[in-house]
Amino acid sequence: MLRFGPESVALFTSDTYRIAGVEQLNIYARILGVPVEVIRGPQDLFDALQRQQGRRWIFIDTMGLSPRDERLDEQLLWLDALGPHLQRFLLVPASLAGRSLEQTMRPYQKLSLNAAILSKVDEAPACGAALEWLAQRKLPLAFFSDGQKVPEDIHPLRWEQLLGAMELQPQETAVTGNQYREA
């Protein structure tokens, strides 16, 4: 957003179940100076996309549902039905590992995904399991977040910066550069 300006961003939410979920997103939107669209079904999503079609970035906050909840599968179908011309980024919490990671991420593997965003790097004691999960699925990492400040704490992937956020030194690893490039 800092690069393209608030006129390039819109926020969508389908999280009408969580208490104050929409209100919280409205506060962020006011701070950022961007619009919010509330999505209650597939037609709402298509209509909102039409209204915001000039925006470069549309972030969709889905319901925080259990991976076993059928409503999550329904929402993911809405997103996949939008077709291949949209880029879809999966938000992956850095602290997830093992069975929790597999179970939480399983429903999202059905989506046509372009890249991932690694979140909560500042809260995770380690994020190797999340990075390994992405690598196994050949899903490139495009961005990461390492704090509560939006948008300041969301960064395009630079391995050296990510390693610094994890309190590792770049010379301790053989990873450099960023393989994901925005079209």
C-alpha positions as CSV (number, residue, x, y, z in Angstrom):
1,M,0.0,0.0,0.0
2,L,2.8,2.4,0.8
3,R,4.2,1.8,-2.7
4,F,0.9,2.1,-4.7
5,G,-1.3,4.3,-2.3
6,P,-4.6,3.7,-0.6
7,E,-6.5,4.0,-3.8
8,S,-5.0,0.8,-4.9
9,V,-6.3,-1.3,-2.0
10,A,-9.7,-2.6,-0.8
11,L,-10.5,-4.9,2.1
12,F,-13.2,-7.5,1.9
13,T,-14.5,-9.6,4.9
14,S,-16.7,-12.6,5.1
15,D,-16.0,-12.8,8.9
16,T,-19.5,-11.8,10.1
17,Y,-19.5,-14.6,12.7
18,R,-16.7,-13.3,15.0
19,I,-17.8,-10.7,17.5
20,A,-16.7,-7.3,16.2
21,G,-14.9,-8.8,13.2
22,V,-16.3,-6.3,10.7
23,E,-15.9,-3.4,13.1
24,Q,-12.2,-4.3,13.6
25,L,-11.6,-4.3,9.9
26,N,-13.5,-1.0,9.5
27,I,-11.1,0.6,12.0
28,Y,-8.1,-0.6,10.0
29,A,-9.8,0.6,6.8
30,R,-10.3,4.1,8.3
31,I,-6.7,4.2,9.4
32,L,-5.5,3.2,6.0
33,G,-8.0,5.2,4.1
34,V,-9.4,2.3,2.1
35,P,-12.9,0.8,1.5
36,V,-14.3,-2.3,3.2
37,E,-16.8,-4.6,1.6
38,V,-18.8,-7.2,3.7
39,I,-19.3,-10.5,1.9
40,R,-22.2,-12.8,2.9
41,G,-22.3,-15.0,-0.2
42,P,-20.9,-15.5,-3.7
43,Q,-23.0,-12.8,-5.3
44,D,-21.8,-10.3,-2.7
45,L,-18.2,-11.2,-3.6
46,F,-18.8,-10.8,-7.4
47,D,-20.6,-7.4,-6.8
48,A,-17.9,-6.1,-4.5
49,L,-15.2,-7.1,-7.1
50,Q,-17.1,-5.1,-9.7
51,R,-17.3,-2.1,-7.5
52,Q,-13.6,-2.3,-6.6
53,Q,-12.3,-3.4,-10.0
54,G,-9.8,-0.6,-10.3
55,R,-8.0,-1.6,-7.2
56,R,-4.6,-3.4,-7.6
57,W,-4.8,-5.2,-4.3
58,I,-7.9,-6.7,-2.7
59,F,-7.4,-8.5,0.7
60,I,-10.1,-10.9,1.7
61,D,-10.5,-11.7,5.4
62,T,-12.3,-15.0,5.5
63,M,-14.1,-16.4,8.5
64,G,-11.9,-17.8,11.2
65,L,-13.4,-21.3,10.9
66,S,-12.2,-24.7,11.9
67,P,-10.7,-26.6,8.9
68,R,-13.4,-29.2,9.5
69,D,-16.2,-26.6,9.2
70,E,-18.2,-27.1,6.0
71,R,-18.7,-23.3,5.7
72,L,-15.0,-22.9,5.1
73,D,-15.1,-25.2,2.1
74,E,-18.0,-23.2,0.8
75,Q,-16.1,-19.9,1.1
76,L,-13.1,-21.4,-0.6
77,L,-15.3,-22.5,-3.5
78,W,-16.3,-18.8,-3.9
79,L,-12.7,-17.8,-4.1
80,D,-11.8,-20.4,-6.6
81,A,-14.8,-19.6,-8.8
82,L,-13.3,-16.2,-9.5
83,G,-11.1,-17.8,-12.1
84,P,-7.4,-17.9,-12.9
85,H,-7.0,-14.2,-13.7
86,L,-6.7,-13.3,-9.9
87,Q,-3.7,-14.0,-7.8
88,R,-4.4,-15.8,-4.5
89,F,-2.0,-15.6,-1.6
90,L,-2.4,-17.9,1.4
91,L,-1.7,-16.4,4.8
92,V,0.4,-19.0,6.8
93,P,1.0,-18.4,10.5
94,A,4.7,-18.8,11.2
95,S,4.2,-20.7,14.5
96,L,2.2,-23.6,13.0
97,A,4.0,-26.9,12.9
98,G,3.3,-30.6,12.7
99,R,-0.2,-31.9,12.7
100,S,-1.6,-28.5,13.5
101,L,0.0,-27.1,10.4
102,E,-1.3,-29.9,8.2
103,Q,-4.8,-29.9,9.6
104,T,-5.2,-26.1,9.5
105,M,-3.8,-25.7,5.9
106,R,-5.5,-28.8,4.4
107,P,-8.6,-27.0,3.1
108,Y,-6.6,-24.3,1.3
109,Q,-4.7,-26.8,-0.8
110,K,-7.8,-27.1,-3.0
111,L,-7.4,-23.5,-4.1
112,S,-5.4,-22.3,-7.0
113,L,-2.7,-20.4,-5.1
114,N,0.0,-18.2,-6.5
115,A,2.1,-17.5,-3.4
116,A,2.0,-17.3,0.4
117,I,2.4,-14.6,3.1
118,L,4.1,-15.8,6.3
119,S,2.5,-14.1,9.3
120,K,3.4,-13.5,12.9
121,V,7.1,-14.1,12.4
122,D,7.7,-11.9,15.5
123,E,5.6,-14.3,17.6
124,A,7.0,-17.6,16.4
125,P,10.0,-19.2,18.2
126,A,10.7,-20.9,14.8
127,C,9.1,-21.1,11.4
128,G,11.0,-23.9,9.7
129,A,7.9,-26.2,9.6
130,A,5.8,-23.5,7.8
131,L,8.6,-22.8,5.3
132,E,9.1,-26.6,4.7
133,W,5.3,-27.0,4.2
134,L,5.4,-24.2,1.6
135,A,8.5,-25.7,-0.1
136,Q,6.9,-29.2,-0.3
137,R,4.0,-27.7,-2.1
138,K,6.2,-25.5,-4.3
139,L,4.3,-22.4,-3.1
140,P,6.6,-19.4,-3.2
141,L,6.7,-17.0,-0.3
142,A,6.0,-13.5,-1.4
143,F,5.6,-11.5,1.8
144,F,6.0,-11.8,5.6
145,S,4.7,-9.9,8.6
146,D,6.6,-9.3,11.8
147,G,4.5,-7.0,14.0
148,Q,1.1,-5.5,14.6
149,K,1.5,-2.3,12.6
150,V,-0.4,-2.3,9.3
151,P,1.0,-1.8,6.7
152,E,4.5,-1.0,8.1
153,D,5.1,-4.6,9.3
154,I,4.2,-6.3,6.1
155,H,7.3,-6.8,3.9
156,P,8.0,-8.1,0.4
157,L,10.1,-11.2,0.9
158,R,13.8,-10.4,1.2
159,W,15.4,-13.5,2.8
160,E,18.0,-11.4,4.7
161,Q,15.2,-9.4,6.3
162,L,13.2,-12.5,7.2
163,L,16.2,-14.1,8.7
164,G,16.8,-10.9,10.7
165,A,13.2,-11.0,12.0
166,M,13.9,-14.6,13.1
167,E,17.1,-13.3,14.8
168,L,19.3,-15.4,12.4
169,Q,22.3,-14.1,10.5
170,P,22.2,-14.4,6.7
171,Q,25.6,-16.0,6.7
172,E,24.2,-18.9,8.8
173,T,22.1,-20.0,5.8
174,A,22.6,-20.5,2.1
175,V,19.3,-18.7,1.1
176,T,19.3,-15.3,-0.6
177,G,17.1,-13.4,-3.0
178,N,13.3,-13.6,-3.7
179,Q,11.9,-16.1,-6.1
180,Y,8.4,-14.7,-6.2
181,R,8.0,-11.7,-8.6
182,E,4.7,-9.8,-9.0
183,A,3.3,-9.8,-12.5
